């Protein structure tokens, strides 16, 4: 198993990772920024909903002709967030990633991580001046790496043309227009301005950061910890244990982040701790739901098969575990979850052992 490589880029400024506060640009300025979304799952659908608030036209690349036809004819995604209705005049739906990338200045990638390379390998158009925004919170299996490195190494898309979206922001609450928060991590101020204006709305508050890799790694880690929170719930542990579990998880997250990408950051900010909390506690969390099924006695395989959405924490646990071991990090929570998911260890037995290691 190839471990996640450490990135030494973006370390030239000690001030670069501070949260940037922005004021929303007039809507007329954002309506003409060509923007598109690749993916047709729940979060992709939620992102399209965010973008149509500020854009005259949102390009949307979906997985097949059935989904395309349903959106064009009925005005909603037939598989996910079906309650969200779109005015067709605000959408240009396609199944061709080249058509979307060619037409857009900003491209939001919102496929499950295991499907990203399938989509990107079809991209043959000129994309040198495009901004690619990752809303993907998992490891790309083809390269066993985070999306930021995958785009840089496989497609020569530098960090200046990248951004990462972090939560806490569940798609289901976006669909209901409940107030949600996004952190958008970027390297360039100009990119931050564009994305802030594109995503901000009455129900989406946006903050900007420049900790691109820290936000991406933390989004991956919180999914693993959410699987663990679900397992504990399925096993019958209560709120007291979950609070201790999450408290230990954020400290373990900080250890891992410092080991793979050491820059000034505060893991108590919403993009780190907030996203972990909502993913670990929310009933909307697919990773928590996967863990809950395992805790109730489902095999890992049957739990995965019973879900109609991808739980990124399962796929990430393998890579993160081996990276932690290669760096000799003490990560008892990751170790426990990896053993249950990949070594067929008994969940009840392993969590009993884990309770003795938490404080």
C-alpha positions as CSV (number, residue, x, y, z in Angstrom):
1,X,0.0,0.0,0.0
2,X,1.5,3.3,-1.1
3,X,1.2,5.9,1.7
4,X,-0.1,9.4,1.2
5,X,2.9,11.6,0.2
6,X,3.8,14.7,2.2
7,X,3.5,18.0,0.3
8,X,6.1,20.7,0.9
9,X,4.3,23.3,-1.3
10,X,2.5,26.4,-0.1
11,X,4.8,26.8,2.9
12,X,6.4,30.2,1.9
13,X,4.2,32.4,4.0
14,X,3.4,32.0,7.7
15,X,0.3,34.2,7.2
16,X,-1.1,32.3,4.3
17,X,-3.4,30.0,6.3
18,X,-5.4,32.6,8.2
19,X,-9.1,32.7,7.5
20,X,-10.0,35.4,5.0
21,X,-13.2,37.4,5.5
22,X,-15.0,38.5,2.4
23,X,-17.9,40.7,1.4
24,X,-20.2,39.3,-1.2
25,X,-19.9,40.8,-4.7
26,X,-23.0,42.2,-6.4
27,X,-25.0,39.4,-8.0
28,X,-24.5,40.9,-11.4
29,X,-20.8,40.3,-11.2
30,X,-21.2,36.6,-10.4
31,X,-24.0,35.8,-12.9
32,X,-21.5,35.9,-15.8
33,X,-18.9,33.6,-14.3
34,X,-19.3,30.3,-16.3
35,X,-19.5,27.5,-13.7
36,X,-20.1,23.8,-13.9
37,X,-20.5,20.8,-11.6
38,X,-19.3,17.3,-12.4
39,X,-21.2,14.6,-10.5
40,X,-24.9,13.7,-9.9
41,X,-25.0,12.5,-6.3
42,X,-26.5,14.3,-3.3
43,X,-23.7,16.7,-2.7
44,X,-23.3,17.5,-6.4
45,X,-27.0,18.3,-6.5
46,X,-26.7,20.5,-3.4
47,X,-23.9,22.4,-5.0
48,X,-25.9,23.0,-8.1
49,X,-28.6,24.4,-5.8
50,X,-26.1,26.7,-4.2
51,X,-24.8,28.0,-7.5
52,X,-28.1,28.7,-9.2
53,X,-28.7,31.3,-6.5
54,X,-26.0,33.5,-8.1
55,X,-25.6,32.2,-11.7
56,X,-27.7,32.7,-14.7
57,X,-26.6,29.3,-16.0
58,X,-25.0,26.4,-14.3
59,X,-23.5,23.6,-16.4
60,X,-24.0,20.1,-14.9
61,X,-22.3,17.0,-16.1
62,X,-24.2,13.9,-14.9
63,X,-23.4,10.2,-15.1
64,X,-25.8,9.0,-17.8
65,X,-28.6,9.9,-20.2
66,X,-31.3,8.7,-17.9
67,X,-30.3,11.3,-15.2
68,X,-29.8,14.0,-17.8
69,X,-33.3,13.3,-19.3
70,X,-35.0,13.3,-15.9
71,X,-33.4,16.6,-14.9
72,X,-34.3,18.2,-18.3
73,X,-37.9,16.9,-18.3
74,X,-38.8,17.0,-14.6
75,X,-36.5,19.6,-13.2
76,X,-35.0,17.4,-10.4
77,X,-32.4,14.7,-9.9
78,X,-34.3,11.4,-10.1
79,X,-32.0,9.7,-7.6
80,X,-30.8,12.2,-4.9
81,X,-32.4,15.2,-3.2
82,X,-35.5,14.6,-5.3
83,X,-37.3,17.4,-3.5
84,X,-35.0,20.0,-5.0
85,X,-36.6,21.5,-8.1
86,X,-34.6,23.5,-10.7
87,X,-35.8,25.9,-13.3
88,X,-34.5,24.3,-16.5
89,X,-33.5,27.6,-18.0
90,X,-30.9,27.9,-15.3
91,X,-29.2,24.5,-16.2
92,X,-27.2,23.1,-19.1
93,X,-27.1,19.4,-18.5
94,X,-24.6,17.1,-20.3
95,X,-23.0,13.7,-20.0
96,X,-19.8,15.0,-21.6
97,X,-17.1,16.4,-19.3
98,X,-15.3,18.0,-22.2
99,X,-18.4,20.0,-23.1
100,X,-18.7,21.2,-19.5
101,X,-15.0,22.0,-19.0
102,X,-14.8,23.9,-22.3
103,X,-17.7,26.1,-21.4
104,X,-16.8,26.9,-17.8
105,X,-14.2,29.0,-16.0
106,X,-14.9,27.2,-12.7
107,X,-15.3,23.4,-12.5
108,X,-16.6,21.8,-9.3
109,X,-15.7,18.2,-8.9
110,X,-18.3,16.4,-6.8
111,X,-18.2,12.7,-7.7
112,X,-17.4,10.1,-5.2
113,X,-13.6,9.7,-5.0
114,X,-13.7,6.2,-6.4
115,X,-15.3,7.5,-9.6
116,X,-13.2,10.6,-10.1
117,X,-10.5,9.1,-12.3
118,X,-13.2,7.6,-14.5
119,X,-14.6,11.0,-15.2
120,X,-11.2,12.9,-15.4
121,X,-9.6,10.3,-17.8
122,X,-12.2,11.4,-20.4
123,X,-11.1,15.0,-20.3
124,X,-9.2,15.8,-23.5
125,X,-10.1,19.5,-23.9
126,X,-7.9,22.4,-23.0
127,X,-8.2,23.1,-19.3
128,X,-5.0,25.1,-18.6
129,X,-6.8,28.2,-17.4
130,X,-9.7,26.6,-15.5
131,X,-10.2,26.6,-11.8
132,X,-11.0,23.2,-10.4
133,X,-12.8,23.0,-7.1
134,X,-12.8,19.7,-5.2
135,X,-15.9,18.9,-3.2
136,X,-14.6,15.3,-2.9
137,X,-13.8,14.1,0.6
138,X,-11.9,10.9,0.0
139,X,-8.8,9.3,-1.4
140,X,-8.5,8.7,-5.2
141,X,-7.9,5.0,-5.5
142,X,-6.0,5.2,-8.8
143,X,-3.1,7.0,-7.1
144,X,-3.9,6.4,-3.4
145,X,-3.7,10.1,-2.8
146,X,-5.8,13.2,-2.1
147,X,-7.5,15.1,-4.9
148,X,-5.2,18.1,-4.8
149,X,-2.2,15.9,-5.5
150,X,-4.0,13.9,-8.1
151,X,-4.9,17.0,-10.1
152,X,-1.4,18.3,-9.7
153,X,0.5,15.1,-10.6
154,X,-1.9,13.6,-13.2
155,X,-3.1,16.7,-14.9
156,X,-0.5,19.4,-14.1
157,X,-3.2,21.5,-12.5
158,X,-1.3,23.6,-9.9
159,X,-2.5,24.8,-6.5
160,X,-3.1,28.3,-7.9
161,X,-5.9,26.8,-10.1
162,X,-7.4,24.6,-7.3
163,X,-9.7,25.0,-4.4
164,X,-11.2,22.7,-1.8
165,X,-14.7,22.9,-0.3
166,X,-15.0,21.9,3.4
167,X,-18.1,21.8,5.6
168,X,-19.9,21.5,7.9
169,X,-22.5,21.3,5.2
170,X,-24.8,18.3,4.7
171,X,-26.5,18.1,1.3
172,X,-29.9,17.4,2.9
173,X,-29.9,20.6,4.9
174,X,-28.9,22.6,1.9
175,X,-31.9,21.1,0.1
176,X,-34.1,22.4,2.9
177,X,-32.3,25.8,2.8
178,X,-31.2,25.5,6.4
179,X,-28.4,27.8,7.2
180,X,-25.1,26.0,6.4
181,X,-21.4,27.0,6.3
182,X,-18.7,26.4,3.8
183,X,-15.0,26.9,4.1
184,X,-13.4,27.3,0.7
185,X,-9.6,26.8,0.7
186,X,-7.6,28.5,-2.0
187,X,-4.1,29.6,-2.8
188,X,-5.0,32.8,-4.7
189,X,-7.0,35.9,-3.4
190,X,-8.6,36.4,-6.9
191,X,-9.9,32.8,-6.9
192,X,-11.2,33.3,-3.4
193,X,-13.2,36.3,-4.5
194,X,-14.8,34.5,-7.3
195,X,-15.7,31.4,-5.3
196,X,-17.0,33.4,-2.3
197,X,-19.4,35.3,-4.6
198,X,-20.5,32.2,-6.4
199,X,-21.4,30.2,-3.3
200,X,-22.6,32.7,-0.8
201,X,-26.4,33.1,-0.4
202,X,-29.1,33.7,2.2
203,X,-28.6,30.1,3.4
204,X,-24.9,29.5,2.7
205,X,-22.3,31.4,4.8
206,X,-18.8,31.2,3.2
207,X,-15.4,31.6,4.8
208,X,-12.1,31.4,2.8
209,X,-8.9,29.8,3.9
210,X,-5.6,28.9,2.3
211,X,-5.0,25.6,4.1
212,X,-5.8,23.6,1.0
213,X,-4.3,20.3,2.0
214,X,-5.2,20.6,5.7
215,X,-8.9,21.1,4.8
216,X,-8.7,18.1,2.4
217,X,-7.0,15.8,4.8
218,X,-9.3,16.7,7.7
219,X,-12.4,16.1,5.5
220,X,-11.0,12.6,4.8
221,X,-10.3,11.9,8.4
222,X,-13.6,13.1,9.8
223,X,-15.4,10.5,7.6
224,X,-13.3,7.7,9.2
225,X,-14.1,9.0,12.6
226,X,-17.8,9.2,11.7
227,X,-17.7,5.5,10.9
228,X,-16.4,4.9,14.4
229,X,-19.1,7.1,15.9
230,X,-21.7,5.1,14.1
231,X,-20.2,1.8,15.2
232,X,-20.3,3.0,18.8
233,X,-24.0,3.9,18.4
234,X,-24.8,0.6,16.9
235,X,-23.1,-1.2,19.8
236,X,-25.2,0.7,22.2
237,X,-22.7,3.2,23.6
238,X,-24.4,6.5,24.6
239,X,-23.8,10.2,24.3
240,X,-21.2,10.3,27.1
241,X,-18.9,7.9,25.2
242,X,-19.5,9.6,21.9
243,X,-18.4,13.0,23.4
244,X,-15.2,11.4,24.6
245,X,-14.7,9.6,21.3
246,X,-15.1,12.8,19.3
247,X,-12.8,14.7,21.7
248,X,-10.1,12.1,21.2
249,X,-10.7,12.1,17.4
250,X,-10.1,15.8,17.0
251,X,-6.8,15.5,18.9
252,X,-5.8,12.5,16.8
253,X,-6.7,14.5,13.7
254,X,-4.4,17.3,14.8
255,X,-1.5,14.8,15.2
256,X,-2.1,13.4,11.8
257,X,-2.4,16.8,10.0
258,X,0.8,18.1,11.7
259,X,2.6,15.0,10.6
260,X,1.6,15.1,6.9
261,X,1.3,18.9,6.4
262,X,2.6,21.1,9.2
263,X,1.4,24.7,8.9
264,X,-0.3,27.1,11.3
265,X,-3.9,26.0,11.8
266,X,-6.5,25.8,14.5
267,X,-8.3,22.5,14.4
268,X,-11.1,24.0,16.5
269,X,-12.3,26.0,13.5
270,X,-15.5,24.9,11.7
271,X,-13.7,23.4,8.7
272,X,-12.0,20.9,11.0
273,X,-13.9,20.3,14.3
274,X,-17.3,21.5,13.0
275,X,-17.2,19.2,10.0
276,X,-16.2,16.3,12.3
277,X,-19.0,17.0,14.7
278,X,-21.8,17.1,12.1
279,X,-20.5,14.0,10.3
280,X,-20.1,12.1,13.6
281,X,-23.5,13.1,15.0
282,X,-25.9,13.7,12.2
283,X,-28.4,11.2,11.1
284,X,-27.8,12.4,7.5
285,X,-24.2,11.2,7.7
286,X,-23.7,8.2,5.4
287,X,-20.4,7.4,7.2
288,X,-22.1,7.3,10.5
289,X,-24.9,5.2,9.1
290,X,-22.4,2.7,7.7
291,X,-20.8,2.4,11.1
292,X,-24.1,2.1,12.8
293,X,-25.0,-0.9,10.6
294,X,-21.7,-2.6,11.4
295,X,-22.2,-2.0,15.1
296,X,-25.6,-3.6,14.9
297,X,-24.0,-6.8,13.5
298,X,-24.0,-6.3,9.7
299,X,-20.8,-7.5,8.0
300,X,-18.8,-4.7,6.4
301,X,-19.7,-6.0,2.9
302,X,-23.4,-6.3,3.7
303,X,-23.5,-2.9,5.3
304,X,-21.9,-1.3,2.2
305,X,-24.3,-3.1,-0.1
306,X,-27.3,-2.0,1.9
307,X,-26.5,1.7,1.3
308,X,-27.3,3.6,-1.9
309,X,-24.6,6.2,-1.3
310,X,-20.8,6.0,-1.1
311,X,-19.4,6.1,2.4
312,X,-16.0,7.7,1.8
313,X,-14.7,6.7,5.2
314,X,-14.5,3.1,4.3
315,X,-12.1,3.7,1.4
316,X,-10.1,6.3,3.2
317,X,-9.4,4.2,6.3
318,X,-7.0,1.9,4.5
319,X,-4.8,4.7,3.1
320,X,-4.8,6.8,6.3
321,X,-4.0,3.7,8.4
322,X,-0.9,2.9,6.4
323,X,0.2,6.5,6.3
324,X,0.0,6.8,10.1
325,X,1.9,3.5,10.5
326,X,4.7,4.8,8.1
327,X,5.1,7.9,10.2
328,X,4.9,5.9,13.5
329,X,1.9,8.0,14.7
330,X,-0.3,6.9,17.6
331,X,-3.8,6.8,16.1
332,X,-5.8,4.3,18.1
333,X,-9.1,5.3,16.7
334,X,-8.0,4.9,13.0
335,X,-6.3,1.7,14.0
336,X,-9.5,0.3,15.6
337,X,-11.7,1.3,12.6
338,X,-9.2,-0.1,10.1
339,X,-9.1,-3.4,11.9
340,X,-12.9,-3.7,11.9
341,X,-13.3,-2.6,8.2
342,X,-10.3,-4.5,6.7
343,X,-9.2,-7.2,9.1
344,X,-12.6,-8.6,10.0
345,X,-12.0,-7.9,13.7
346,X,-15.1,-8.0,16.0
347,X,-16.5,-4.5,16.5
348,X,-17.6,-5.1,20.1
349,X,-14.3,-6.5,21.1
350,X,-12.3,-3.8,19.4
351,X,-14.3,-1.0,20.9
352,X,-14.0,-2.5,24.4
353,X,-10.2,-2.2,23.9
354,X,-10.5,1.3,22.6
355,X,-12.4,2.5,25.6
356,X,-9.3,1.9,27.7
357,X,-7.2,4.1,25.4
358,X,-9.5,7.2,25.4
359,X,-9.6,9.9,27.9
